[in-house]
Amino acid sequence: MTSFTNNDKRDVIKSKVKAPVEESCVIPDITMKISNESAVLPINTMSNVDDKSPMTIISDTKSEVMEIKSTNANESINSSIPSLPVAAKQSKKIPILDPVTASSNKPGNVPIPRTLSSPISKKSFNIDQRPLVLTTHLVPSLPIGLFEIIGAIIEAATNTPVVLLHESRIDRPVAEDIVDIAILPSNKEWPNGILLPIGIVFEHRFNKNKTPGVYADIVVAKEIAQNIEDINDLRGHSCAVPDRYRKVGTAGLLFNYLKSKGENPSFFGNLLDTDTQVVTLQMVAGKQAEVGVLEAPVINCHKHTLTGVNSLFILDSLGPLPPYQIMVNPKLISTKHREQIEKYLLNVQFIEDWIVRLKPYGILGFAEYSKDNYDIEDIKSVVTSVRYY
């Protein structure tokens, strides 16, 4: 048997390591051969090496060093794995603003000049007679500009100038000593007023028959929208409501729906009362509430003007509620004027000039309706014994 000294062993090791290491290293197969002996590195070994530092193999003699960058190995591994298509989950929620066009309709920070109205002409109106006084209790939830157009329509119908007033406080009565015509919420009472059998027709995805009525939309904030699919998923969230203690309103529609599912007002983690419909929208857009229920026309009128609305979603719609009331004062307005107004409003849908001016507010025209078509008892608000803050 041949014996080797320590010096001889070192010479043998050197002779084996001096083989051309770089030429025999095959990167794509993650395989490195050293001399006549091969060493196969598993993929797990590569994952234990920091991507930023080179992987170094050092022989027993410190003179031979081979560096291989682990990033090249990772790229070859990733290229061998096919990419799989990911199916996008379709949501039933509807964004208030189309994401494609939302960027071009952001609220501006510059003042918008007010359009000058045409002066009253003696040829158009009999300016010597007493003007008709039109008032509304729907501002600011609906823009005052909408009622300026309705006032102009009444002027055209009666050939009489119209003076416009508005009352934004919800607890104020109609000033019946001076008001001839009033446009009021469906839950507002005017005991001495006469209701015209005509209502405003608003555009809505559920109003396919183009009938008068107001739908209630449930809006949710972007932060919770991804986890919400229907009304039942709103449990525990904070909800803003504008008319909880009214006989008829959007809150009543929502509470009646929850009651039909065996729920009560404690379904929500917190109920926040608001003074107006538009404040409800502002609270959700401003992240003071996660959910809000309000009249759909209010959303349509303010979706391009309120900051933050472009991030909200309409979860569902309930209703409809009875349309906004168009009432007249029998003490002040003549039967002739009342008949002229009724006839003209029903023909507005056929007059292109009026439809063009009403379209930005989501109005399709006016149509006949009767309160008998609405079961008021079914849409009354559920009595709430606990107040939430």
PyMOL commands that set and color helices and strands:
alter all, ss='L'
color gray80, all
select helices_A, chain A and resi 6-17+22-24+43-47+70-79+99-105+144-158+222-225+231-234+250-260+265-267+277-285+296-302+309-311+335-350+352-361+371-373+376-379
alter helices_A, ss='H'
color red, helices_A
select strands_A, chain A and resi 25-26+31-34+37-40+55-58+65-68+94-95+132-136+162-166+181-184+194-195+198-202+214-220+238-241+270-273+291-295+313-321+325-328+363-368
alter strands_A, ss='S'
color yellow, strands_A
deselect
rebuild
show_as cartoon
